Structure formats: C-alpha cells, structure tokens
Amino acid sequence: MANLRLVNLGKRFEDVQAIKGLNLEIEDSELMVMLGPTGAGKTTTLRSVAGLEHPEEGEIFIDEVKVNELPPAERDVAFVFQNYSLYPRYRVFENMASPLRARGMPNDEIQRIVKQTAVVLHIDHLLDRRPINLSGGEMQRVAIGRALVRKPKIFLMDEPLSNLDAKLREEMRTELKRLQKDIKATFFYVTPDQAEALSMADRIAVLCHGEIQQVDIPSEIYNHPRNMFIADFVGSPGMNFVDCLYEKKNMLNIGPNLFTLAIPESQRDKITEEATNSELVFGIRPEDISLSKEKRANYIEARMDVMESMGSINIVSLKLGGYVLKAKTDPDFEVRPGDALWADFDKEKIHIFDKTTQRAIV
C-alpha cells in the first residue's frame, strides 16, 4: 500500500472554486474519511487524486512520487463509485475479473484471485449471478471486489454506501472497516454522513467550501471542534448555540441576560483579553444538558416545545428566551408541549466560540 500527500491543491470550475489550497497527508494503511456537506469539494478532491480532474494548483504525491502529470491508469489507484458501475451483461465473476483481464493476466491466476477475494467479501456464492439479480449490498460488495483484485496502492471511495438503506449501511460500515484492517489497505473515503465518518475513520478531515477545517481522530473532532461549522455539522443533533458575553470573575452572561454560568477553572486560561472584549457564542451538546420536571437549585427554567422519540432516546426541544435548544433524555422521560422544565449544563463540557470568526476559544 502507499501514503498520499496533497499540497496546496486548487481546482476551479469557471466561477466556482471547488477546492482551495487543500493540504492533507494520509498515512500508509490508514482509513481517512473526508467529511463535508454536498458541494464541499469532496468528490473533486477524490477525482483529482485519481487523475479524472486536473487541478490548476498544487501537487499530488503517492508514495512520495508526484503524479500530477500521470494518466489515471498509471497512478495505481482504485475508484469505488457511488453508483456501483457494474457491467449489467457480465456475471459477478467477470465484473470482478475485468481489471485483471485488461492487464493480460493468465486465466488461472485470475480464477485464483477473484475467488479468493470473493471469499473475503462473502460473495463467493454469487459469482455466477448477474447484477440484476443482486441486492444493493451485494452489488456494492462486487464493486469493492473489483477494486480489491487489482491490489492498488490506494482505494478511493466516493460515498459508496449512500444508495443503501439505513440498516444495510450500518452493516456495510462494519464490513468495510473490518476489511480495511484485514488487508491493511490505504482508504481515502468521502461522505456527507457524520455517523459514517465517526464510526469508520482512523482520522477525519472536515471539508467546507473547498477548505479543510480540521483533521483529527474522531473523538477530537466531536469533543473539541475547531469552529462552529464542525460543532454543528458533526453530531446528531448538532451543538446548541446561544449568544453570550464574558463578564468579570470568569462568568458568562448567556443570552445575554438569560442566565449566568461560571467558566470551569480548567478552561479559564484559554480566555484571552481579546476574547473578553468580543461577542461570544456559548455551545453545548444535547447530551450535556440534564433536564428535570421539578424545580432544582441552579437549574434554569425553560419550556418544552417538541419531543422526538428515537427509540433508545428522546430528543427534547426547549424554548429558552428566544432560543430553541435540543437535549437528549431517557426514553421514559415524558413531557407535553408547554410544560415547564428545568435544565442544567455540564460545565466541563461547555464550548465558547468567537462570534465573528466562529473559531473555538474553549
């Protein structure tokens, strides 16, 4: 396998700057997930690595060899597309064998490699079927198998699970992660699905408007987002935001004038003089809000707006002043719209952002 390095990559489509000064390094045998909304530039980045797009700026290195001028066939990468792209008139065996036949490999070697790969993917019983007789999950496995038989340096995966139903997506996430670890392959995987990214990735690169916002392990992306975009985009539901001001004695005036909250001692040294004179935003994740139906000391009164039952949890929308905050509760926590509730915030889990730059301060 191989490592991949993108240096100051830039690609424009007429008036649209799809990717801007993109820098990213993917280690050998790493599963890197590029996460971002539709139109962020994820697929353009992937296609640039494959040689299907030609960036106007920057450099692409595979195993420290610059490949900008190499045609796709000479880059030794495998592309797994969102729409599977199987040959409908070929059996599964021939679909998987097609890249090996293109290389002129002997037939007995093709037989061995395809059957061995099919066993790894649990599709060895499907080799005589045609794509029309396969389920979505089976077609996706065949598409992955066609890439695997080539033993490329890098696997490029463009939202490969997006056409599957929710249950099958969950199963395939587990299968892909297991497969990647078993074969010790380098995966560059792009998706708009934050659950996919958090559950599968060794590291996540968050992309927005063609620019990387943060690259880190999943827990750091979730627990220490670098800006408000990441805090909102990663998480279901995303982080709650309320305007606030810094007050003396390390207090936050939330709202302002809804309530005050002490900044934890562990975070106080991060509040610089510049931040104390700026408009700030208080952030808290839904699972870090505790709710009570009874009035409690130091809890903040709010009103229940909407409750969504998700099976294992409820998501409660609270009206607090002019804001609506979401909190997660146990499934047996039952309230009605308009009921009074009292909320407490885990002070060790609060986030503070600069309202102008949207960058994280705490």
N, C-alpha and C positions, 0 to 999 in steps of 0.2 A: 504494500500500500504506500501512500505518499502523504506529504503535507501540502497545504495550499496557502499561498500568500497573495493577498490583494493589496496593492499600494496605490493610493490616491486615484482610485478608479472613478471615471466620469463618463456618463452616457446621456446624450440628448436626443430627443425625438422632436424635431422642429422647435417649437417654443417651450417644450416641456423638458426640464432637467430631471431625468429619471433617477439617476444616481449621481451623488456629488462627493467627490473627494473621499471615496469609501476605502477604509483601511481595515483589513481583517486577516487574522492568521489562524488556520485550522491545523491542528497537530495530527500527526500520523495516528491512525486508528481511533480518531475522535469522532463522536456524533455531535456535530454542530448544527443547531437549529437557528435559522434566521426567521424571526417572528415580526410580523407587522401587518397592518390593515391592507385591504385591497388598494392597489395603486401606490404602495410604498416603494416599489422598486425591487422586490424580492426576485421575481421571475427574470427581470432584466439582468440582475446580478448573476443568476444561475446560468442564463443563456450566454452571458459574456464569458464565463468560465469554460463553457462547452465549446465556444467558438461560433455560436449561432448568432451572436450580436458582436459588433466590433466597437468597443469603447473608444471615444476620441481622446481620452486622457487616462493616464495611469498604466500600471503594469500588473500582469498576472504571472505568478510563478508556481509551477507544480514540481515538487522536489527540487526547488531552487533553480529550475530551468525556466527561463522566460518563454511563454508560449503565445504571446500576443499575435505573432505572425503565422503561427501554425494553423493549418486547417483542422476542423473538428476531428477527422479520422486519425490524426497524428497526436492528439492530446491524451489519448488513452483514458478517457472518462466515459462513464455510462450514465445515460439520462433516463430516469423513470418519470414518465409524463403523468399528468392528472387524468387523462382520458384513456390510459392503457395502451392505445395504438397497436393492437394486435392485428395480425393478418386474418381476416374472417374465414378464408377458404383453407387455411392451414390448420392441422391438428396442433394440440398443445406442444407435442414433441417438436414439430417443425418450427413453430413460433420460437421456441427456446433455442433451437439449433441454428436458426438463420444467421446470427452473427458469426458463428463458428464456420459455417459453410462459406460465408463471404471471405473468410481468411484462408480458405482452402485446406482446412484441417481434415485429416483422414477420417473416414466414416466410423471406424471402430473407436477412435478417440472421442468423436462427437457423441456416440452412443454412451460411452462411459461417463462423460462429463454431464450430459443432460440428465441421465438417470440418477446420478449422484446428487446433483443439485435439486432435482425434483423430490428426492427423499428428504433433504434438509428442509424444504418448504412444505412438506406434507401434501404434495400434489402428484406423487408418483402413480396414483390410481387414475389420474386424469389425462395421461399422456396421449390417449387415443381420441380424446374428445375435441370438438371444435369450439371456438369462443362462444357461439350462440347457445351452447349447452352448458355454459358455466355461470355461476353466480358472480356478483360483483367482487366478493372477496377472493374467489378463485381466479378471476381474471387479473386481479391486482397481483396475486402471487405469481402468476405466469409472467406478467410484465417485469416483476422483480427478478424472477428466474432468468429471463432473457438477458437482463443486465448482469446477473451474477456469473453466468457461464463464461463471460468474457474475462473475468478476473481483472477488472480495470484498476487503475491507480486510485480513482476517486469515484464514488457514487453520488450523482446529483439527483435530488428528488424534489419534484415540483408539486407540492400539495397532493401526494399520492393517495391519500385516504379521503379526500373531500367528497368523492362520489358515493361513499359507503354510508349506510345507515349508522345511527349512533352506537348501537350495540356492537356492530362489526368493526367500527372504528376503534372502539376500546380494545377488542381482541387483537386487531392488527397492530395497534401501538405496541402491545406487549410482544407480539411475534417479531416485529421489526427490531425492537431493542434487543431481544434475545439473539436474533440472527446477527446483528451487527457486532455484538460482543463475541459470539461464537467464531465468526470468520475474521475478527479483528480488522474490519474494514474502515476506511475513512468515508464518513457520510456527511454530505452537505445538504441539509433538508430544509425546505422553506414551507411555511404555513402561516395562515392568519389565526390559527386556533391556539389560544394560550394554554389550554389544558394539554394539548398535544406536546407543545414545547416544554412545559414544566415536567411532564411525566417521562419524556423520552430523552431529553438533551443531556449531554455532558456539560455543555455550555450553551448559552443563548445569546444571540446578537439581535437586539431590538432595533428595528428599522422604521423610520418615519420620514416621509417626503425625501427618500433617497439618501438619508443621512443616518449613520449608526448612532443610537442614543446611549447604549450601554452594552457591554459584553461581559458576562459573568456566569457563574454557576446558577442554576435555577433558584435556589434558596435566597441568594443575594439579590437577584433580580426582583423577587417577590417581597422580601423583607426590607431591602434597602434600595428602593427605586431612586434613580438619579434625578428624575424630574416628574412633573405632574402627568405627562403623557403616559409614561411607563406605569405609574401608580394607578392610573385609571384603566389602562388597556390590559394589564396583567392582573387577573383576579376576577372572580365571578360571584357577586357583582364587584365592580371596581371600587377603589378607595373613595370614601366620602370626603368632600372638601367644604370648608367653611372659612370665610374671610376672618382675619384676626389681626390684632396689634400686639406688639411687645410692650409690656409695662414693667416698671421697676420691680425689684425684688424677684426677678425671674418668673413673672406671671404673664400668661397670655390672656388677652381680652378677646374672647371668642364671639364672633358675630359681626362687628363688636357689640358689646353690651348685652349679650345673651347670658353669658356666664364667664367665670374666670377659671383658669387651670394653671397649676404650678408646673413649670418645666422640670423634669427629673434631673437630679444632680448629675447623673451620668451624661446628660446631654448639654448641660449649661455652658461648657467651654466651647461649644460649636456656635453659640450665638455671638457673632461679632458685632462691633459697633455699627458697621454698615447695615446689618440686619435689623438692629434695634430702631433704625430710622426709616425702615422700608415698610411698605404694605406687605403683609404676610398672608399665607393660607395655611390653615390647620387641616391636617389629614388624619383620618383614622379608618382602618379597615372594618368591614361589617362584623367580623368575628371578634373584634377587640372592643365591642360595645356590649355591656351587660344590661339587661332590662329587668325591671321589677314592676309588678302590678300594684304594689304598695309603696307608699312614700318612704324613702330611706334617707338617712343623713348623707349629705354631699352628693346625692343623685340629682340629676337635672330633669325637671318636668317637661314632658313632650306629649304629643297626641298621636295616636295610631291612625295611619292613613289607609294603607293597603297591606294585606298579608298574602304572601305567595307560599303555598305548601309545596315543598320539593321532595317529600317523602322522608328522607332522613333528617332534614332540617326545615325550618320555616324562615323565610326572608320577610322581615317586617319593615315597612316604610314608615318613618316617623316624621311628623311635622314639628320643626323646632324653629320658631320665629318664621322667617321667610325661606327657610331651607328644608329640604327633604333628605333625611339620612336613612340608610339601609343598615339593618342589624340582623345577625343570624341568631336564631334561637332553637331550642329543642322542639321536636315535632309536636309535643303535647302542650306547648305554650300557646294558649288560645285567647285572643282578644278580638274586639269588634272595632270597626272604624269609628273614630271619635273618642274612644276610651282614653283616659289619662294613663300614661306610662312614665316611669322614671328610669333614666339612663345614666350609666356610669361608663367612663372611658379608661381603658388600661393605660395608665400614664407612661409605662415603659414602652408602649407600642405607638406613641404618637409620632406624627411626622409634621415638619414645618417646611414650607416652600416659600421662596420669594415670588410674590405675585407677578412682578414684571417679567422676570427671566424664566419663571416656572421651575427653577432649579431647586433641588433639595438642600435645605440647611441642616435639618435634623432628620 
